[in-house]
Amino acid sequence: MMQERAALVTEYCEDPRQGLHVQNVESLEPLEDDDVIINVESCGVNYPDLLLVQGKYQIQPKRPFSPGGEVSGIVAKVGRRPNTSRNDDSSGRHYQIGDRVIATTMYGGFATQVRAKTAQCLPMPEDLSYETASAFIITYGTTLYALRNRGNLQRHETLVILGAGGGVGSAAIEIAKKVIGCKKVIACASSEEKLRLCHELGADELVNYTTCTNLKATLKTLTNGKGADVVYDPVGGNTLSEACLRAMNFNGRYLVIGFASGIIPKVPLNLPLLKSTSIVGVFWGGWRMKDTKGYNESNEQIHEIVHYIRRGILTPTITERYSLENAGQCLQNFAQRKVSGKVVIRIDRPKHKQILSSKL
């Protein structure tokens, strides 16, 4: 068998530089009829990848495994189906060797090859680069679902985004302003560098919460005393979360995206009671996996996002590119909250895989 490479987790480790090791592995084979093997060209990096390495994510794959849940690449092998030489997904779409695809795999993408189900794949438009194709599904998918389905954000309302300089935070600025047409977006981030990115993406107001002495009062001032209608929170932490809850408008919606701070907030429940605030959980992956309706609707939203990207309405902000060998350092930067925008792992293809790419 041909040798491939993968950044593997053999033991959970707080420091991903120690927990990830690039090793030679055997070439993957389809295990079931609806499997496809993808030669990975680029893999988007997301905060859950760090949690997977640390053993803190709600899903814990059998070790050894590779993190990396969104990839772009080329179909190298397909599973067998009765009476056909092609694979098809739940909407009847077919995949052949040589097809360019995007896939959401939950894990496995920090590698030269990944195994995916046909239902996890989408055809990759010819006018998208591999980097762009690997850099939008999770961040934009999570955000559109959060703001539209869970937060019901309206054009006349005010949105506050915590961690606005990160992957999902920057996606929230773009979708709120360019897709929903939100009246006011207040971007909150931990550094002036990240806030500059937020300004470039269209945020109306900027707040550095590492230097802000009273976040509640600042948000009240920026909303003319009314408070936020929707808060988008991928950060967590008791201090930030409580301050934002205290700065909510009546009937506000507080969207719980994740806990990049490492702290799951414990908030006084009288705060949502006093203003009829809804605290709303957002688990896009769970929505996709739970039932056919959620899967189909989420796929419709992905196609909608692709449409916006191809028209130039949305532009994934790729700020850094890492090699597979530097994947551990990449995730360490996530742990230290040094990442702004979106980062990707670029896969250097072995020569025998480049031949396949050159035929397209």
URMO-V560577 format. One record per residue. N is the residue number from 1. RES is the residue in one small letter. OMEGA is omega in radians with two decimals (none if undefined). Layout:
n->{N;N}
res->{RES;RES}
omega->{OMEGA;OMEGA}
This chain:
n->{1;2;3;4;5;6;7;8;9;10;11;12;13;14;15;16;17;18;19;20;21;22;23;24;25;26;27;28;29;30;31;32;33;34;35;36;37;38;39;40;41;42;43;44;45;46;47;48;49;50;51;52;53;54;55;56;57;58;59;60;61;62;63;64;65;66;67;68;69;70;71;72;73;74;75;76;77;78;79;80;81;82;83;84;85;86;87;88;89;90;91;92;93;94;95;96;97;98;99;100;101;102;103;104;105;106;107;108;109;110;111;112;113;114;115;116;117;118;119;120;121;122;123;124;125;126;127;128;129;130;131;132;133;134;135;136;137;138;139;140;141;142;143;144;145;146;147;148;149;150;151;152;153;154;155;156;157;158;159;160;161;162;163;164;165;166;167;168;169;170;171;172;173;174;175;176;177;178;179;180;181;182;183;184;185;186;187;188;189;190;191;192;193;194;195;196;197;198;199;200;201;202;203;204;205;206;207;208;209;210;211;212;213;214;215;216;217;218;219;220;221;222;223;224;225;226;227;228;229;230;231;232;233;234;235;236;237;238;239;240;241;242;243;244;245;246;247;248;249;250;251;252;253;254;255;256;257;258;259;260;261;262;263;264;265;266;267;268;269;270;271;272;273;274;275;276;277;278;279;280;281;282;283;284;285;286;287;288;289;290;291;292;293;294;295;296;297;298;299;300;301;302;303;304;305;306;307;308;309;310;311;312;313;314;315;316;317;318;319;320;321;322;323;324;325;326;327;328;329;330;331;332;333;334;335;336;337;338;339;340;341;342;343;344;345;346;347;348;349;350;351;352;353;354;355;356;357;358;359;360}
res->{m;m;q;e;r;a;a;l;v;t;e;y;c;e;d;p;r;q;g;l;h;v;q;n;v;e;s;l;e;p;l;e;d;d;d;v;i;i;n;v;e;s;c;g;v;n;y;p;d;l;l;l;v;q;g;k;y;q;i;q;p;k;r;p;f;s;p;g;g;e;v;s;g;i;v;a;k;v;g;r;r;p;n;t;s;r;n;d;d;s;s;g;r;h;y;q;i;g;d;r;v;i;a;t;t;m;y;g;g;f;a;t;q;v;r;a;k;t;a;q;c;l;p;m;p;e;d;l;s;y;e;t;a;s;a;f;i;i;t;y;g;t;t;l;y;a;l;r;n;r;g;n;l;q;r;h;e;t;l;v;i;l;g;a;g;g;g;v;g;s;a;a;i;e;i;a;k;k;v;i;g;c;k;k;v;i;a;c;a;s;s;e;e;k;l;r;l;c;h;e;l;g;a;d;e;l;v;n;y;t;t;c;t;n;l;k;a;t;l;k;t;l;t;n;g;k;g;a;d;v;v;y;d;p;v;g;g;n;t;l;s;e;a;c;l;r;a;m;n;f;n;g;r;y;l;v;i;g;f;a;s;g;i;i;p;k;v;p;l;n;l;p;l;l;k;s;t;s;i;v;g;v;f;w;g;g;w;r;m;k;d;t;k;g;y;n;e;s;n;e;q;i;h;e;i;v;h;y;i;r;r;g;i;l;t;p;t;i;t;e;r;y;s;l;e;n;a;g;q;c;l;q;n;f;a;q;r;k;v;s;g;k;v;v;i;r;i;d;r;p;k;h;k;q;i;l;s;s;k;l}
omega->{3.07;-3.14;3.02;3.12;3.13;3.00;-2.94;2.96;3.07;3.05;3.09;-3.08;3.12;-3.14;-3.08;3.07;3.08;-3.04;-3.13;-3.14;3.12;-3.10;2.97;3.14;3.12;3.07;-3.09;3.06;3.03;3.11;-3.13;-3.06;-3.07;3.07;2.90;3.04;-3.06;2.94;-3.00;3.03;-3.13;3.13;3.06;-3.13;-3.11;-3.09;3.09;3.10;3.07;-3.13;3.09;3.14;-3.11;-3.12;-3.06;-3.10;-3.10;3.05;-3.11;-3.12;3.05;3.12;-0.03;3.09;3.05;2.96;3.12;-3.01;3.09;-3.04;2.91;-3.12;-3.02;3.12;-3.12;-3.13;3.11;3.05;-3.12;3.02;-3.14;3.02;3.11;3.09;-3.06;3.04;3.07;3.12;-3.02;3.12;3.07;-3.11;-3.08;3.06;3.10;3.01;-3.11;3.11;3.02;-3.06;2.93;-3.12;2.98;-2.94;-3.06;3.07;3.10;-2.99;3.08;-3.04;3.09;3.07;3.05;3.06;3.13;2.99;3.11;3.14;3.11;-3.01;3.00;3.05;-3.14;3.13;-3.08;-3.08;3.03;3.02;3.10;3.14;-3.13;-3.10;-3.13;-2.92;-3.04;-2.95;-3.06;-3.09;3.14;3.13;3.10;-3.01;3.12;3.07;-3.12;-3.03;-3.09;-3.02;-3.03;-3.10;-3.13;-3.12;-3.14;-3.08;-3.05;-3.01;3.11;3.13;3.00;-3.13;3.00;-3.09;-2.98;3.13;-3.12;-3.06;-3.14;3.12;3.12;3.07;3.14;3.09;-3.09;-3.08;3.14;-3.05;-2.95;3.14;-3.11;-3.11;-3.07;-3.07;-3.10;3.05;3.10;-3.11;3.11;-3.10;-2.97;-3.14;3.11;3.10;3.13;3.13;3.07;3.08;3.13;3.12;3.14;-3.12;3.05;3.11;-3.10;3.14;-3.08;3.12;3.03;-3.03;3.00;3.12;3.14;-3.07;-3.13;-3.05;3.13;-3.11;3.13;3.13;3.08;3.13;-3.10;3.11;3.14;3.06;-3.07;-3.06;-3.09;3.03;3.12;3.01;3.13;-2.95;3.00;-2.99;-3.05;-3.08;-3.04;-3.04;-3.12;-3.05;-3.12;3.12;-3.14;3.09;3.11;-3.13;3.14;2.97;3.08;-3.08;3.09;3.13;-3.12;-3.04;-3.14;-3.09;-3.10;-3.00;-3.11;3.10;-3.07;-3.11;3.03;-3.01;2.96;-3.01;3.06;-3.06;3.04;-3.12;3.07;3.13;-3.01;-3.11;-3.11;-3.14;3.05;3.00;-2.91;3.08;-3.14;3.08;-3.06;-3.14;3.10;3.09;3.13;-3.01;-2.95;-3.10;-3.10;-3.12;3.13;3.13;-3.11;-3.13;3.12;3.09;3.06;3.13;3.08;3.10;3.07;3.13;3.10;3.10;3.14;3.14;-3.11;3.10;3.14;3.11;3.04;3.13;3.10;-3.07;3.13;-3.06;-3.11;3.10;-3.10;2.98;3.10;-3.13;-3.14;-3.12;3.12;3.11;3.09;-3.13;3.05;3.07;3.02;-3.12;-3.13;3.07;3.11;-3.01;2.98;-3.11;-3.06;3.06;-3.11;2.97;3.08;-3.09;3.03;-3.06;2.95;-3.03;-3.09;3.07;3.13;3.11;3.12;-3.13;-3.04;-3.13;-3.03;none}
